[in-house]
Amino acid sequence: MLPSLRIVVPTLNSHALLPRLLASLQQQSWPHWQLLFIDGPSGPEHRQWLDQCCAADPRCRWLEQLPAEPGIFGAMNQGFACAGPADWLLFWGSDDWAAAPTVLAEVAATLATAAAQGMAPDLLVCRGRYADAATGALARATAFQPAGLLGTATYRRALLLGSTPPHQATLFGPGARQRLARYAKGFRLSADLDYFLQLSRHPGLRVQCLDLELVHMADGGVSGQQTQRRLQEVRHAYRRAFGWRWWFPFCARYLRRLASLLERNP
């Protein structure tokens, strides 16, 4: 049985970036994806692009973002609410795109095999890679450690050690959404980290890590320009998950980032 894959993309006057994302999906060897744009209060030119895109490809549709769900994570929560019971969700930004024409086929094959074996995961975690926003040159990679099929205890231990699934390279399955169906309010930049941490509280979780570079992401986004708020939110997320031990994963997270930068610039 083919998996049902829905890619949710929050947008706001970002139509100049979207052709690259759309082309990377239309070039996929596995064509059964669906693309849902959740659009904020964009201007007429952007809305016209969305209309034309959806008219040209029936796999695409767009919805207006609800005022009750503001911000990027609000749009992603709307994507959660629109998902069917069997859907797998993948959340991308306007400046993300598929890393190769075969990546969705590899994802679909992995999910189909796991389902046939009665071992469907709740999360499927792949890898991503940042690219220079101006030149497109590939830069640092994002990955989650350890590898393989993880249970709740191993997954939570990895989070405690500062490793975090890259949300643009993580597919959210029905099991994850049954346990936790939305991002928490109060986070503008780090609701994804908080989601993964809160999900780790649930017993019986299955997290499959796939050695696949799924997505390329433009570096230098808005979140990278709000360092102080991000640090505050990351600390709050770890405190919600680990209490007084918050400082350990907090420090481990940024030691990992430092090590990654040193590897990139020896």
RAURJO-V151610 format. One record per residue. N is the residue number from 1. PHI is phi in whole degrees, -180 to 180 (none if undefined). OMEGA is omega in whole degrees, 0 to 359 (* if undefined). D_CENTER is the distance of its C-alpha to the mean C-alpha in whole Angstrom. Layout:
{{N	PHI	OMEGA	D_CENTER} {N	PHI	OMEGA	D_CENTER}}
This chain:
{{1	none	181	24} {2	-73	173	21} {3	-70	176	18} {4	-100	186	16} {5	-115	178	13} {6	-119	179	12} {7	-102	184	10} {8	-106	184	9} {9	-128	171	10} {10	-68	180	12} {11	-134	173	15} {12	-159	180	18} {13	52	185	21} {14	-112	185	18} {15	-63	178	20} {16	-68	181	21} {17	-91	191	18} {18	-71	179	17} {19	-58	179	19} {20	-66	178	18} {21	-60	183	14} {22	-63	180	17} {23	-62	181	19} {24	-66	176	17} {25	-81	181	16} {26	-67	178	20} {27	-89	183	20} {28	-68	176	19} {29	-71	175	21} {30	-103	193	20} {31	-96	192	20} {32	-95	179	19} {33	-75	170	16} {34	-126	182	16} {35	-122	181	14} {36	-120	173	14} {37	-91	171	14} {38	-109	190	15} {39	-103	173	17} {40	-73	183	19} {41	-75	182	23} {42	-80	180	23} {43	-81	184	26} {44	-61	182	28} {45	-64	179	27} {46	-67	180	23} {47	-63	177	24} {48	-64	178	26} {49	-63	179	24} {50	-61	179	22} {51	-60	181	25} {52	-66	179	26} {53	-61	184	23} {54	-71	176	22} {55	-70	183	26} {56	-81	183	26} {57	-136	184	23} {58	-67	176	23} {59	-77	183	20} {60	-108	170	19} {61	-151	179	19} {62	-138	178	19} {63	-129	175	19} {64	-78	181	20} {65	-67	181	18} {66	-74	177	21} {67	-58	180	22} {68	-74	181	22} {69	-124	185	18} {70	-78	174	18} {71	79	182	16} {72	-63	182	12} {73	-72	172	11} {74	-65	177	14} {75	-63	179	13} {76	-68	175	10} {77	-63	176	12} {78	-64	175	14} {79	-64	174	12} {80	-56	185	12} {81	-68	181	16} {82	-85	186	16} {83	-71	172	15} {84	-77	185	18} {85	-63	181	19} {86	-105	185	18} {87	-70	163	15} {88	-103	184	12} {89	-110	174	9} {90	-132	183	6} {91	-105	176	4} {92	-118	170	6} {93	-91	180	9} {94	-60	183	12} {95	-101	174	13} {96	-104	176	10} {97	-158	182	12} {98	-66	186	12} {99	-74	181	14} {100	-159	182	17} {101	-70	183	19} {102	-108	190	19} {103	-67	180	15} {104	-70	175	14} {105	-64	179	18} {106	-67	176	17} {107	-62	182	14} {108	-62	180	17} {109	-65	179	19} {110	-63	181	18} {111	-68	180	17} {112	-65	179	20} {113	-64	180	22} {114	-62	180	21} {115	-65	180	22} {116	-64	179	25} {117	-90	182	26} {118	70	184	25} {119	-126	181	22} {120	-59	179	19} {121	-78	174	16} {122	-90	173	14} {123	-126	170	11} {124	-116	187	11} {125	-106	176	9} {126	-108	178	10} {127	-113	173	10} {128	-129	177	10} {129	-144	176	12} {130	-79	177	13} {131	-129	178	16} {132	-61	185	19} {133	-63	183	19} {134	-87	188	22} {135	-101	184	23} {136	81	180	20} {137	-66	182	21} {138	-73	183	19} {139	-128	189	18} {140	-70	179	17} {141	-96	173	14} {142	-119	182	12} {143	-150	178	12} {144	-119	179	13} {145	-119	6	16} {146	-83	183	18} {147	-107	175	18} {148	90	179	19} {149	-95	186	19} {150	-111	169	19} {151	-90	184	20} {152	-57	185	20} {153	-64	181	22} {154	-67	178	21} {155	-62	181	17} {156	-68	178	18} {157	-64	178	21} {158	-63	177	18} {159	-66	178	16} {160	-62	180	20} {161	-87	172	20} {162	93	178	18} {163	-87	183	15} {164	-136	175	11} {165	-62	174	8} {166	-72	190	6} {167	-66	179	3} {168	-71	180	3} {169	-113	182	5} {170	-118	177	5} {171	-98	184	7} {172	-99	182	8} {173	-91	179	12} {174	-56	181	15} {175	-64	178	16} {176	-65	184	13} {177	-71	176	14} {178	-67	179	17} {179	-83	183	17} {180	-149	194	15} {181	-102	180	14} {182	-165	172	13} {183	-78	182	12} {184	-75	174	15} {185	-72	176	17} {186	96	178	19} {187	-113	175	16} {188	-99	187	15} {189	-123	190	13} {190	-126	178	12} {191	-65	179	11} {192	-66	176	8} {193	-59	180	10} {194	-61	179	13} {195	-60	181	11} {196	-63	179	11} {197	-68	181	14} {198	-68	177	16} {199	-62	182	15} {200	-68	177	17} {201	-78	187	20} {202	-90	179	20} {203	-71	175	22} {204	77	182	22} {205	-72	174	18} {206	-123	180	17} {207	-121	179	14} {208	-100	178	15} {209	-102	183	14} {210	-110	180	14} {211	-78	184	16} {212	-145	173	14} {213	-81	190	13} {214	-88	193	11} {215	-141	169	10} {216	-109	187	12} {217	-131	179	11} {218	-68	180	14} {219	-82	175	15} {220	85	179	17} {221	-75	183	15} {222	-60	184	16} {223	-63	179	15} {224	-71	180	16} {225	-98	182	20} {226	-126	189	20} {227	-60	184	20} {228	-62	180	22} {229	-66	179	20} {230	-61	180	17} {231	-60	178	20} {232	-64	181	21} {233	-70	178	18} {234	-62	178	17} {235	-61	180	20} {236	-64	180	20} {237	-63	179	17} {238	-67	179	19} {239	-68	177	22} {240	-63	185	21} {241	-89	190	20} {242	-123	177	23} {243	63	185	25} {244	-65	180	28} {245	-83	185	26} {246	-55	186	23} {247	-66	183	25} {248	-67	177	24} {249	-66	178	20} {250	-61	179	20} {251	-67	181	23} {252	-63	180	21} {253	-58	186	18} {254	-82	169	20} {255	-67	175	22} {256	-63	179	20} {257	-63	179	18} {258	-63	179	22} {259	-62	179	23} {260	-65	179	20} {261	-67	179	22} {262	-67	177	25} {263	-67	182	24} {264	-73	182	23} {265	-125	184	26} {266	-68	*	29}}
